[in-house]
């Protein structure tokens, strides 16, 4: 019987905290740091957390529903069309 082994992750460092005014002044620099270091930054207002800046992670699309809307339905594809075919002739 196969046994699941839990994923080990690196210990998460606590997110850095920064006041909203400082975040506003250094926004682009902080965004680069979050991207490059895969770190998180908590933005505070009057000392209370109000937002978190986290690195963006691309997730592969879910398999379920991936092809939704791609199938074209045609009414009856096996019924007679009303056209004569060479195969309908009895000339063997």
N, C-alpha and C positions, 0 to 999 in steps of 0.2 A: 504494500500500500504506500502510495506517495504521500509524503508529508510536506506541507507548506512551510517554507522558511520565510519568516518575516523579513521585509526589506530593512536593511540598516541604513540609516541616514546620518549624515554628519550632525553633531550637536548644533542646534539652532542658536545663534547668538541673539541676545535680546535686540529688538529693533531700536535704532537710534531715535531720539526724540528731538524735534526742532519746532520752535515757535512759528506760527503762521507768517508773521512779518519777515522772519529770516528766510523761511521757505520761499516767500514771494520774491525776495531779493536774489536768491541763489537757485531758483527753480531749475534752470537748464543744467547747471553744474550738478545738482543733486540727482536729477534724472539720469545723467551719465554715470554717476557713481552707483546708483541702483542697478543699472544695466550691466556695468562692468564687474561689479563685485557680487552680484546676486544678493544684495542686501535689502532690508526693508527699512523704511523711515516712517515714523509716526509723526504726524503734524498735529501740533497742539494749539489750542486757543485758550488763553487764560489758564494755562497749565493742564487743561483737560484734553485728552485725545479726541480729535474730530475726523481724522482721515489717516489712511495708510498708503504710502507709495511702495508698490511691490514690483519686482521684475515681471515682464510679460512672458508667458510661456505658451508657445504654440502647442495645441493639443490636436492630435490626429482626429479626423472626423469619426464619429461613431459609425459602426458598421450598420446597425439597425437604422433604416430609413435613408441610407446613403443614396439609393437610386430613386427615391420618391420623386414622382413627377416626370420620370424619364421614359415610362412605358406608354406607347401609343396604342389605344384600343380601336380596332376596326370591327364593325358589327359582326356579321357571320362570315368567317373566312373559309369554311368548308362547304357551305351550301352552294347550290347551282347559281351561276352568274348570268345565265341567259345567253351566253355566247356559245357558238359551235366550235368545238376543238377537233383537230385532226384525229385525235384518239377516239372520238365518238363514231368515226366512220367504220363500217363493217368490211372494209376492203383489206383483208389480211393477205 
